[in-house]
Amino acid sequence: MNLFYEACRPVVAGLLWTLADFRLEGAERVPRKGPLIVASNHLHLCDPPLLGGVLPRYVRFMAKREVFKFPFGLMVTTAYGAFPVRRNEVDRQALRRAEDILAQGGVIGMFPEGHRSHGKGLLPAFDGATLVARRSGAPILPVGIAGTEVVFKTTPRWPIKVRVGEPFQALSGCPLKEATRDMMCHIAELLPERYRGVYA
């Protein structure tokens, strides 16, 4: 058990209910045990603690390596259980770390776009999540986040919605990019049309 993570959960939940017009759909679809890959769109820096605060599992997030270069970022993200990944390349160390967590029945959180879209629609995804899913056999849990792009840019109450889809297995027997597109289409189905971007 990560005590810092567990301490943050009620804080995040309290902020959501206080500062946002928050809705959560489909939390009952989260498997309560076993390996799991949470794959979500990415709008704002608050997305990882948001998901950590509302999903009923301990989620270990992949975070861009740049965050760990600053003392405060290193301290908070490490305490939260996140681990670094080098973007725009195959980071074998991060992939092995993810597979080790899954092999122990844990949950990893990934933002396949690799960057925040700031509400402008889904960006073309990288193949890391589906690669890990294929290699580990872990199911993918698609999650759609809407509304966080306005956090701190407008006054509360921010209209934030999180929708959780049904877990599924990554497509096999096809090119990895096809499996990634299928995964992103699962995420797009959970989002309002204006957020679907290249996966509309």
N, C-alpha and C positions, 0 to 999 in steps of 0.2 A: 504494500500500500504506500502511495506517495502522499505524505501528510500535507505538503504544500498544495498539491493539486486538490486534495479533499477540502482543505481550508478555503481555497478559492471558489469552489463550486457554489456554496450558498451566497457568497459575496456577489458573484456574477449573476446568479438568479435574482437576487434582491435588486441589483441595478437594472436588470431587464424589466422587471415588473414595475419599478419605480420610474424609470426614464424612458421606457419604450412602450409602444402599443404592440406588445409581443404575442405572437401565436406560434405554437409548436404542433405539428401534425405528424403522426406516424411513429412516435417514440416506442410504441409497443412492437414495432417491427425490428427493433434492435435485438439480435440474439444475445441472451444473457450470459453465454459462455462460449468458449471456443475462439479460434483465430478469426480476425475480421479486419478488413481494410475499409475505412471510412473515406470515401472519395467525394469531394465537394467542390463547388465553384468557389471563387475567392474574390471578395469585393473590398475588404478592409482589414486592417491590422487586428481588429477585434474578433475576427472570425474564429481563430483557434480557441481563445478562452470562451467565446460564445458556445461553440460546440462542446467544449469540455464541461461547461456549466449545465448544459441541458440534456446531453446524452448519458444514459445510465451505465456507461462503461468507462474505464480509465483508458483514455486515448493518448498514445504517444505520437506526437506530431513530428513530421519531417519539417525542418525550418531552413530557410536559405542560410548558407554559411556566413554571409555578411553580418547577420544578426549577432553571431558569436564573437565578432571582432571588438565589440564594445563592452566594457565591464558590466554595465547594467543589463544589457541584452544577454550577455553570457550568464550572469547570475540568475535572472528570471527564467529564461528559457530552459536552462539546465535544471533548475529547481522544479520546473513544471514537467520535466520528463521528456522534453523535445530533444532531437538530435540533428546535427547538421547534414545538409546535402549540397553538393555543388550543382548549380543549375546549368542547363544547356550542354550537359555532357553526361556520359554514363558514369555515375559515381558508385563504383563497386563496393566501397566501404559502407556507404549508406544503405545500399541494397542488402548487403550481408546483415547489417544491423536490423533492418526491417524484417528480414527473414528469420533472424534469431528470435525477435520478439513474437512473431507469429508462431514459430515452432513451440513456444512456451504457452501458447493459447492466448496471447495478448492481442491488443488492438492497435493498429497504426492509423494515423490520419494523414491524408495526402490531398494536396490541391493540384490536380493534374495539369492545370493551365501554367503553373510555374510562376505566375505573376498575378497581381491584383488587376481585375478588369475595370474597377471603379464604376461598375454599373453600366458599362457600355456594351455588354453582351459577352457571351462565352468566347474565349480565345482558343486557337488551335492547341490541343493538349499534347503533352509529352507522353511517351509510352511507359514511363516508370511504374505506374500503378498496375497496369495490366501485366507488365513483365513480372512484377512481384507476385501478383495473383496467380499467374500461370505456374511460376516456379514453386510457390508454397501450397497451392491448392486452396488458399483461403478465399472465402466469398467476399464480394464487394458490396458494401452498403452505400447506395447513392444518396446524397443529401443535397438539397437545393436551398440556398440562402438568398433571401431578397430583403433589401432595405438598408443593409449596414453601410452602404456607400455614403449615406447622409449623416452618419454618426459624427458628432462634433461640428458638422457644417451647418446644421439647422438646429433650432431649439427643440428640446424634447416636446412631445413624445414621438420618438422615431418609429416609423412603421416597419417593424422587423418581423419576418416570417421565416421559419425553418420547417421544411418538409422532408420527411424521411421516407425513402422508397423501400421496396422489397429487396432483400439480399439476392444476389445472383452470382453465377460463376462466369469468369471471363471466357469469352469465346476461345475455343481451341481449334486447331486444324486450319487456321487461316492466318494471313499476315498480321503481325502485331498491331499495325496501324488500324486494321479493320476492327480488331478487338477493342482498341482504344476509342475508336469512333462509336462503337456500340455502347461502351461505358458512358461516354459523354452524352449520348442520346438519352440514356437512362436519367442522367442528371438534368438534362434540358427539359424532360417531361415534367419535372418537379417545379419548374420555374415559370413565372409569367413570361409571355411571349417576348417582351422587350429585353429580357435577359438572355435569350437563347443564342444570340450572336451567330457564329458560323455553324452552329448545330440546330438552327431553326428548321 
